[in-house]
Amino acid sequence: MKNIIITGTSRGIGYEMALQFANAGYNVLALSRKMPQALVDHKNINCLPVDLSDESQLDKVENFLSTTWKNVDAIIHNAGSLVNKPFQELRQVDFESVYKVNVFAVANLTRICIPYLQKGSHVVTISSMGGVQGSLKFAGLAAYSSSKGAVITLSELLAEEYKEQGISFNVLALGSVQTEMLEEAFPGYQAPISAIEMAEYIYNFTLTGNKFFNGKVLEVSSTNP
């Protein structure tokens, strides 16, 4: 059974992915601040309550890997933080809070996992169409979209740095998905894709996408944004 790490599993896409992998027989390490009971009770899911914005808390992950799993087959960097404010109202603390989750946590968790990733492992980072150059941008998302652009470049760099070890790094730049985070940021907006549907797409891509792609950014959006 493969070992899959998923961040941001308290709700939305991350929650649905954790259940899909676990129900298919994979071992899942779920990382988020809050843990839904359905994940806690699942025999194939190990839950670690972690605040990804606090680097020191990632020691829990390193301890788990060194004592329990010994290897990691895939990481899905799904956790995200979003601040929706006019640019003139944004302060450094807003940028820092978003970047700690969307960029720094991706880098820190990947660094911890590198010794446990084997040839054929796949690291998938969930970005956004808002982080893709030339795509339509939403006003108010300067911190969020710029952070999603940063992890695209990070993933491209890591793909080059670890290609000789056979570790693949890819990015999925998602369009609008109907999640709690979207509803909180844009009340009343209805996305064309559900969290379950997107979770299924990411599930399949994580298992097979590295056969065809490495260091790539795939735009996954049925709408212009």
VOLUM-651283 format. One line per 5 residues: number of its first residue (from 1); their letters; for each residue x, y, z of N, C-alpha, C. Coordinates in Angstrom, 1 decimal. Example, Ala and Ser with C-alpha at 12.3 -4.5 7.8 and 13.67 -1.06 7.14 Angstrom:
BEGIN
1 = AS = 13.2 -5.7 7.8 12.3 -4.5 7.8 13.2 -3.3 7.8  12.8 -2.2 7.1 13.7 -1.1 7.1 12.9 0.0 7.9 $
***
This chain:
BEGIN
1 = MKNII = 0.8 -1.2 0.0 0.0 0.0 0.0 0.9 1.2 0.0  0.5 2.2 -0.9 1.3 3.4 -0.9 1.0 4.3 0.2  2.0 5.2 0.6 1.8 6.1 1.7 1.6 7.5 1.1  0.5 8.2 1.4 0.2 9.5 0.8 0.0 10.5 1.9  0.7 11.6 1.8 0.5 12.8 2.7 -0.4 13.8 2.1 $
6 = ITGTS = -1.4 14.2 2.8 -2.3 15.3 2.3 -2.4 16.4 3.3  -2.2 17.6 2.9 -2.4 18.7 3.9 -3.8 19.4 3.6  -4.2 20.1 4.6 -5.5 20.8 4.5 -6.7 19.8 4.4  -6.8 18.9 5.4 -7.8 17.8 5.3 -9.0 18.1 6.1  -9.1 19.2 6.7 -10.2 19.5 7.6 -11.6 19.6 6.9 $
11 = RGIGY = -11.5 20.0 5.6 -12.7 20.2 4.9 -12.4 20.3 3.4  -13.4 20.4 2.6 -13.2 20.7 1.2 -12.5 19.6 0.4  -11.7 20.0 -0.5 -11.0 19.1 -1.4 -10.1 18.1 -0.6  -9.3 18.6 0.4 -8.4 17.8 1.1 -9.1 16.7 1.9  -10.3 17.0 2.5 -11.1 16.1 3.2 -11.6 15.0 2.3 $
16 = EMALQ = -12.1 15.3 1.1 -12.6 14.4 0.2 -11.4 13.5 -0.4  -10.3 14.1 -0.6 -9.1 13.3 -1.1 -8.7 12.3 -0.1  -8.6 12.7 1.2 -8.2 11.8 2.2 -9.1 10.5 2.3  -10.4 10.7 2.2 -11.3 9.6 2.2 -11.2 8.8 0.9  -11.0 9.4 -0.3 -10.9 8.6 -1.5 -9.6 7.7 -1.5 $
21 = FANAG = -8.5 8.3 -1.1 -7.3 7.5 -1.0 -7.5 6.3 0.1  -8.0 6.7 1.2 -8.1 5.7 2.3 -9.1 4.6 1.9  -10.2 5.0 1.3 -11.2 4.0 0.9 -10.7 3.1 -0.2  -9.7 3.6 -1.0 -9.1 2.7 -2.0 -8.0 1.8 -1.5  -7.7 1.9 -0.2 -6.7 1.1 0.4 -5.4 1.7 0.7 $
26 = YNVLA = -5.2 3.0 0.4 -3.9 3.6 0.6 -3.8 4.1 2.0  -2.5 4.2 2.5 -2.3 4.8 3.8 -2.2 6.3 3.7  -2.9 7.0 4.5 -3.0 8.5 4.4 -2.5 9.1 5.7  -1.6 10.1 5.6 -1.3 10.9 6.7 -1.9 12.3 6.5  -2.9 12.5 7.3 -3.7 13.8 7.1 -3.2 14.8 8.0 $
31 = LSRKM = -2.9 16.0 7.5 -2.3 17.1 8.2 -3.3 18.3 8.2  -3.8 18.8 9.3 -4.5 20.0 9.4 -4.7 20.3 10.8  -5.2 21.6 11.1 -5.3 22.0 12.5 -6.5 21.2 13.1  -7.6 21.0 12.4 -8.7 20.3 12.9 -8.9 19.0 12.1  -9.4 18.0 12.8 -9.6 16.7 12.2 -11.0 16.2 12.3 $
36 = PQALV = -11.7 16.1 11.2 -13.0 15.6 11.2 -13.1 14.1 11.7  -14.1 13.8 12.4 -14.2 12.5 13.0 -14.1 11.4 12.0  -14.7 11.6 10.8 -14.6 10.5 9.8 -13.2 10.2 9.4  -12.3 11.1 9.5 -10.9 10.8 9.2 -10.2 10.1 10.4  -10.5 10.6 11.6 -9.9 10.0 12.8 -10.3 8.6 12.9 $
41 = DHKNI = -11.6 8.2 12.5 -12.1 6.9 12.7 -11.7 5.9 11.6  -11.1 6.4 10.5 -10.8 5.6 9.4 -9.5 4.8 9.6  -9.6 3.5 9.4 -8.4 2.6 9.7 -7.2 2.9 8.9  -7.4 3.5 7.7 -6.2 3.8 6.8 -5.7 5.2 6.9  -6.2 6.0 7.9 -5.8 7.4 8.0 -5.1 7.6 9.3 $
46 = NCLPV = -3.9 8.2 9.3 -3.3 8.7 10.5 -3.4 10.2 10.5  -4.0 10.7 11.6 -4.2 12.1 11.7 -3.2 12.8 12.6  -2.6 13.9 12.1 -1.7 14.7 12.9 -2.2 16.1 12.9  -2.7 16.6 14.0 -3.1 18.0 14.1 -1.9 18.9 14.1  -1.8 19.6 13.0 -0.6 20.5 12.8 -1.1 21.8 12.2 $
51 = DLSDE = -0.5 22.9 12.8 -0.6 24.2 12.2 0.5 24.4 11.3  0.2 24.3 10.0 1.3 24.4 9.0 2.1 25.7 8.9  1.4 26.7 9.5 2.1 28.0 9.5 3.2 28.1 10.5  3.3 27.1 11.4 4.3 27.1 12.5 5.3 26.0 12.1  6.4 26.4 11.7 7.4 25.4 11.2 7.8 24.4 12.3 $
56 = SQLDK = 7.8 24.8 13.5 8.2 23.9 14.6 7.2 22.7 14.7  6.0 22.9 14.3 5.0 21.8 14.5 5.2 20.7 13.5  6.0 21.0 12.4 6.3 20.0 11.4 7.2 18.9 12.0  7.8 19.2 13.1 8.6 18.1 13.8 7.8 16.9 14.0  6.4 17.1 14.2 5.5 15.9 14.4 5.6 15.0 13.2 $
61 = VENFL = 5.6 15.6 12.0 5.7 14.8 10.8 7.0 14.1 10.7  8.1 14.7 10.9 9.4 14.1 10.9 9.4 12.9 11.8  8.9 13.1 13.0 8.9 12.0 14.0 8.1 10.8 13.5  6.9 11.1 12.9 6.1 10.1 12.4 6.7 9.3 11.3  7.4 10.0 10.4 8.0 9.3 9.3 9.2 8.5 9.7 $
66 = STTWK = 9.9 9.0 10.6 11.1 8.2 11.1 10.8 7.0 11.9  9.6 7.0 12.6 9.3 5.9 13.4 8.2 5.0 12.9  7.4 5.5 11.9 6.3 4.7 11.5 6.3 4.3 10.0  6.4 5.3 9.1 6.3 4.9 7.7 7.6 4.6 7.0  8.6 5.3 7.3 9.9 5.1 6.7 10.0 5.5 5.2 $
71 = NVDAI = 8.9 5.6 4.5 8.9 6.1 3.1 7.6 6.8 2.8  7.7 7.7 1.8 6.5 8.4 1.3 6.4 8.3 -0.2  5.3 7.9 -0.7 5.1 7.8 -2.1 4.5 9.0 -2.8  3.7 9.8 -2.1 3.2 11.0 -2.7 2.9 12.0 -1.6  3.0 13.3 -2.0 2.6 14.4 -1.1 1.7 15.3 -1.9 $
76 = IHNAG = 0.5 15.6 -1.3 -0.4 16.6 -2.0 -0.4 17.8 -1.1  0.2 18.9 -1.6 0.2 20.2 -0.8 -1.1 20.9 -1.2  -2.1 20.6 -0.4 -3.5 21.1 -0.7 -3.9 22.3 0.2  -3.3 22.4 1.4 -3.7 23.4 2.4 -3.6 24.8 1.8  -4.5 25.7 2.0 -4.4 27.0 1.5 -5.0 28.0 2.5 $
81 = SLVNK = -4.4 29.2 2.4 -4.9 30.4 3.2 -5.2 31.5 2.2  -6.3 32.2 2.5 -6.8 33.2 1.6 -7.2 34.5 2.3  -6.7 35.6 1.9 -7.2 36.9 2.4 -7.7 37.7 1.3  -8.9 38.2 1.4 -9.6 39.0 0.4 -9.7 40.4 0.9  -8.8 41.3 0.5 -8.8 42.7 0.9 -8.3 43.5 -0.3 $
86 = PFQEL = -8.9 44.8 -0.4 -8.3 45.7 -1.3 -6.8 45.9 -1.0  -6.0 46.1 -2.0 -4.5 46.1 -1.9 -4.1 47.1 -0.8  -4.7 48.3 -0.8 -4.3 49.3 0.1 -4.6 49.0 1.6  -5.5 48.0 1.8 -5.8 47.6 3.1 -4.9 46.4 3.6  -4.2 45.8 2.7 -3.3 44.7 3.0 -2.0 45.2 3.8 $
91 = RQVDF = -1.6 44.5 4.8 -0.4 44.8 5.5 0.5 43.6 5.4  1.7 43.8 5.9 2.7 42.8 5.8 2.2 41.5 6.5  1.5 41.7 7.6 1.1 40.6 8.4 0.1 39.7 7.6  -0.7 40.4 6.7 -1.6 39.6 5.8 -0.8 38.8 4.9  0.2 39.4 4.2 1.0 38.6 3.3 1.7 37.4 4.0 $
96 = ESVYK = 2.2 37.7 5.2 3.0 36.7 6.0 2.1 35.5 6.3  0.8 35.8 6.8 -0.1 34.7 7.2 -0.4 33.8 6.0  -0.6 34.4 4.8 -0.9 33.7 3.6 0.3 32.9 3.1  1.5 33.5 3.1 2.7 32.9 2.6 3.2 31.8 3.5  2.9 31.9 4.8 3.3 30.8 5.8 2.7 29.5 5.4 $
101 = VNVFA = 1.4 29.6 5.0 0.7 28.3 4.7 0.9 27.9 3.2  0.8 28.9 2.3 0.8 28.6 0.9 2.2 28.4 0.3  3.2 28.9 0.9 4.5 28.8 0.3 5.5 28.2 1.3  5.7 28.8 2.5 6.7 28.3 3.4 6.4 26.9 3.9  5.1 26.6 4.1 4.8 25.2 4.6 5.0 24.2 3.5 $
106 = VANLT = 4.8 24.6 2.2 5.1 23.7 1.1 6.6 23.4 1.1  7.4 24.4 1.2 8.8 24.2 1.2 9.3 23.4 2.4  8.8 23.7 3.6 9.3 23.1 4.8 8.9 21.6 4.8  7.6 21.3 4.5 7.2 19.9 4.5 7.9 19.1 3.5  8.1 19.7 2.3 8.8 18.9 1.2 10.3 18.6 1.7 $
111 = RICIP = 10.9 19.6 2.3 12.3 19.4 2.8 12.4 18.2 3.8  11.4 18.2 4.7 11.3 17.1 5.7 11.2 15.8 5.0  10.3 15.7 4.0 10.0 14.5 3.3 11.0 14.0 2.3  11.9 14.8 1.9 12.8 14.4 0.8 13.6 13.1 1.1  14.1 12.9 2.4 14.8 11.7 2.6 13.9 10.4 2.6 $
116 = YLQKG = 12.6 10.6 2.6 11.7 9.5 2.6 11.0 9.3 1.2  11.3 10.1 0.3 10.7 10.0 -1.1 11.6 9.1 -1.9  11.0 8.2 -2.6 11.7 7.2 -3.3 11.7 7.5 -4.8  12.4 6.8 -5.6 12.3 6.9 -7.1 10.8 6.6 -7.5  10.2 7.4 -8.2 8.8 7.2 -8.6 7.8 8.0 -7.7 $
121 = SHVVT = 8.3 8.6 -6.7 7.4 9.4 -5.8 6.9 10.7 -6.6  5.8 11.2 -6.1 5.1 12.3 -6.8 4.7 13.3 -5.8  5.2 14.5 -6.0 4.8 15.7 -5.1 3.9 16.6 -6.0  2.7 16.7 -5.5 1.7 17.5 -6.2 1.3 18.8 -5.4  1.5 19.9 -6.0 1.2 21.2 -5.3 -0.1 21.8 -5.9 $
126 = ISSMG = -1.0 22.1 -5.1 -2.3 22.7 -5.6 -2.1 24.2 -5.6  -2.1 24.7 -6.8 -2.0 26.2 -7.0 -3.3 26.7 -7.5  -3.4 27.8 -8.1 -4.6 28.4 -8.6 -4.4 29.1 -9.9  -5.4 29.2 -10.7 -5.4 29.9 -12.0 -4.9 31.3 -11.7  -5.2 31.8 -10.5 -4.8 33.2 -10.1 -3.3 33.3 -10.0 $
131 = GVQGS = -2.6 32.2 -9.9 -1.1 32.3 -9.8 -0.4 32.1 -11.1  -1.2 31.9 -12.2 -0.6 31.6 -13.5 -0.5 32.9 -14.3  0.7 33.1 -14.9 0.9 34.3 -15.6 -0.1 34.4 -16.8  -0.7 35.6 -17.0 -1.6 35.8 -18.1 -3.0 35.4 -17.9  -3.3 34.8 -16.7 -4.7 34.4 -16.4 -5.5 35.6 -15.8 $
136 = LKFAG = -6.8 35.5 -15.8 -7.6 36.5 -15.2 -7.4 36.5 -13.7  -7.2 37.7 -13.2 -7.0 37.9 -11.8 -8.2 38.5 -11.1  -8.5 38.1 -9.8 -9.5 38.7 -9.0 -9.0 39.8 -8.1  -9.6 40.9 -8.2 -9.2 42.0 -7.3 -9.3 41.6 -5.9  -8.4 42.0 -5.0 -8.5 41.7 -3.6 -7.7 40.5 -3.2 $
141 = LAAYS = -7.1 39.8 -4.2 -6.4 38.5 -3.9 -4.9 38.7 -4.2  -4.3 39.9 -3.9 -2.9 40.1 -4.1 -2.0 39.1 -3.4  -2.3 38.9 -2.1 -1.5 38.0 -1.3 -1.7 36.6 -1.7  -2.9 36.2 -1.9 -3.2 34.8 -2.3 -2.6 34.4 -3.6  -3.0 35.2 -4.7 -2.5 34.8 -6.0 -1.0 34.9 -6.2 $
146 = SSKGA = -0.4 35.9 -5.5 1.1 36.0 -5.6 1.7 34.8 -5.0  1.1 34.3 -3.9 1.7 33.1 -3.2 1.5 31.9 -4.1  0.4 31.8 -4.8 0.2 30.6 -5.7 1.1 30.7 -6.9  1.5 31.9 -7.3 2.6 32.0 -8.3 3.9 31.5 -7.8  4.2 31.8 -6.5 5.5 31.5 -5.9 5.7 29.9 -5.9 $
151 = VITLS = 4.6 29.2 -5.5 4.8 27.7 -5.4 4.9 27.1 -6.8  4.4 27.7 -7.8 4.7 27.2 -9.2 6.2 27.2 -9.5  6.8 28.3 -9.3 8.2 28.4 -9.5 9.0 27.5 -8.6  8.6 27.4 -7.4 9.3 26.4 -6.4 9.2 25.0 -6.9  8.1 24.6 -7.4 7.9 23.2 -7.9 8.7 23.0 -9.1 $
156 = ELLAE = 8.8 23.9 -10.0 9.6 23.8 -11.2 11.1 23.6 -10.9  11.5 24.4 -9.9 12.9 24.3 -9.4 13.2 22.9 -8.8  12.3 22.5 -7.9 12.5 21.2 -7.3 12.5 20.0 -8.3  11.7 20.1 -9.3 11.7 19.1 -10.3 13.0 19.0 -11.0  13.7 20.1 -11.2 15.0 20.1 -11.8 16.1 19.5 -10.8 $
161 = EYKEQ = 15.9 20.0 -9.6 17.0 19.6 -8.6 16.9 18.1 -8.2  15.7 17.5 -8.3 15.6 16.1 -7.8 15.3 15.2 -9.0  15.5 15.6 -10.2 15.1 14.7 -11.3 16.0 13.5 -11.4  17.3 13.6 -11.0 18.2 12.4 -11.0 17.8 11.4 -10.0  17.0 11.8 -8.9 16.6 10.9 -7.9 15.2 10.2 -8.3 $
166 = GISFN = 14.7 10.7 -9.4 13.4 10.1 -9.9 12.2 10.6 -9.1  12.3 11.7 -8.5 11.2 12.3 -7.7 10.5 13.4 -8.6  9.2 13.3 -8.9 8.5 14.2 -9.8 7.8 15.2 -9.0  7.8 16.5 -9.5 7.1 17.6 -8.9 6.2 18.2 -9.9  4.9 18.3 -9.7 4.0 19.0 -10.6 3.0 19.8 -9.9 $
171 = VLALG = 2.4 20.8 -10.6 1.5 21.7 -10.0 0.2 21.6 -10.8  -0.9 21.6 -10.0 -2.3 21.7 -10.6 -2.8 23.1 -10.3  -3.0 23.9 -11.3 -3.5 25.3 -11.1 -5.0 25.2 -11.2  -5.8 25.2 -10.1 -7.2 25.0 -10.2 -8.0 26.3 -10.5  -9.1 26.1 -11.2 -10.0 27.2 -11.4 -11.0 27.1 -10.2 $
176 = SVQTE = -12.1 27.7 -10.3 -13.1 27.8 -9.2 -13.7 26.4 -8.9  -13.6 26.1 -7.6 -14.2 24.9 -7.0 -15.1 25.3 -5.9  -16.2 24.6 -5.8 -17.2 25.0 -4.7 -16.7 24.4 -3.4  -16.0 25.2 -2.6 -15.5 24.8 -1.3 -15.9 25.8 -0.3  -15.7 25.5 1.0 -16.1 26.4 2.0 -15.2 27.7 1.9 $
181 = MLEEA = -13.9 27.5 1.6 -13.0 28.7 1.5 -13.5 29.6 0.4  -14.0 29.1 -0.7 -14.5 30.0 -1.8 -15.7 30.7 -1.3  -16.6 30.0 -0.7 -17.9 30.6 -0.2 -17.5 31.7 0.8  -16.6 31.5 1.7 -16.2 32.5 2.6 -15.6 33.8 2.0  -14.8 33.5 0.9 -14.2 34.7 0.2 -15.1 35.4 -0.7 $
186 = FPGYQ = -16.0 34.6 -1.4 -16.9 35.2 -2.3 -18.3 34.7 -2.1  -19.0 35.2 -1.1 -20.3 34.7 -0.7 -21.3 34.8 -1.9  -22.0 33.7 -2.2 -23.0 33.7 -3.2 -22.5 33.2 -4.6  -21.1 33.2 -4.7 -20.6 32.7 -6.0 -20.7 31.2 -6.1  -21.1 30.7 -7.3 -21.3 29.3 -7.5 -20.3 28.8 -8.5 $
191 = APISA = -19.4 27.9 -8.1 -18.4 27.4 -8.9 -19.0 26.2 -9.7  -18.4 25.9 -10.9 -19.0 24.8 -11.7 -18.5 23.4 -11.3  -17.5 23.3 -10.4 -17.0 22.0 -10.0 -17.1 21.9 -8.5  -17.5 20.7 -8.1 -17.7 20.4 -6.6 -16.3 19.9 -6.1  -16.2 20.0 -4.8 -15.0 19.5 -4.1 -14.8 18.0 -4.3 $
196 = IEMAE = -15.8 17.2 -4.4 -15.7 15.8 -4.6 -15.1 15.5 -6.0  -15.7 16.3 -7.0 -15.2 16.1 -8.4 -13.7 16.4 -8.5  -13.3 17.6 -7.9 -11.9 18.0 -8.1 -11.0 17.0 -7.3  -11.5 16.5 -6.1 -10.7 15.6 -5.4 -10.5 14.3 -6.2  -11.4 13.9 -6.9 -11.3 12.7 -7.7 -10.2 12.9 -8.8 $
201 = YIYNF = -10.3 14.1 -9.4 -9.3 14.4 -10.5 -7.9 14.4 -9.9  -7.7 15.0 -8.8 -6.4 15.1 -8.1 -5.9 13.7 -7.7  -6.8 12.9 -7.2 -6.5 11.6 -6.8 -5.9 10.8 -8.0  -6.5 10.9 -9.1 -6.0 10.1 -10.3 -4.7 10.7 -10.8  -4.6 12.0 -10.8 -3.4 12.7 -11.2 -2.2 12.3 -10.3 $
206 = TLTGN = -2.4 12.3 -9.1 -1.3 12.0 -8.1 -0.8 10.6 -8.4  -1.7 9.6 -8.7 -1.3 8.2 -8.9 -0.6 8.0 -10.3  -1.0 8.8 -11.3 -0.5 8.5 -12.6 0.2 9.7 -13.3  0.0 10.9 -12.9 0.5 12.0 -13.6 2.0 12.1 -13.8  2.7 11.5 -12.8 4.2 11.6 -12.9 4.7 10.7 -14.0 $
211 = KFFNG = 3.9 9.8 -14.6 4.3 9.0 -15.7 4.5 9.9 -16.9  3.8 11.0 -17.0 3.7 11.8 -18.2 4.3 13.2 -18.0  4.3 13.7 -16.7 4.7 15.1 -16.5 5.8 15.2 -15.3  6.6 16.1 -15.4 7.5 16.5 -14.3 7.9 18.0 -14.5  7.8 18.7 -13.4 8.1 20.2 -13.5 7.1 21.0 -14.3 $
216 = KVLEV = 5.9 20.4 -14.4 4.9 21.1 -15.2 3.8 21.7 -14.4  3.1 22.7 -15.0 1.9 23.4 -14.4 0.7 23.0 -15.3  -0.2 22.3 -14.8 -1.4 22.0 -15.5 -2.6 22.8 -15.1  -3.2 23.5 -16.0 -4.4 24.3 -15.6 -5.6 23.5 -15.7  -6.3 23.4 -14.5 -7.5 22.6 -14.3 -8.6 23.5 -14.1 $
221 = SSTNP = -9.2 24.0 -15.1 -10.3 25.0 -15.0 -11.3 24.9 -16.2  -12.5 24.8 -15.9 -13.6 24.8 -17.0 -14.1 26.2 -17.2  -13.5 27.2 -16.5 -13.9 28.6 -16.7 -12.7 29.4 -16.9  -12.9 30.6 -17.4 -11.8 31.5 -17.7 -10.9 31.8 -16.5  -11.5 32.1 -15.3 -10.6 32.3 -14.2 -9.8 31.1 -13.8 $
***
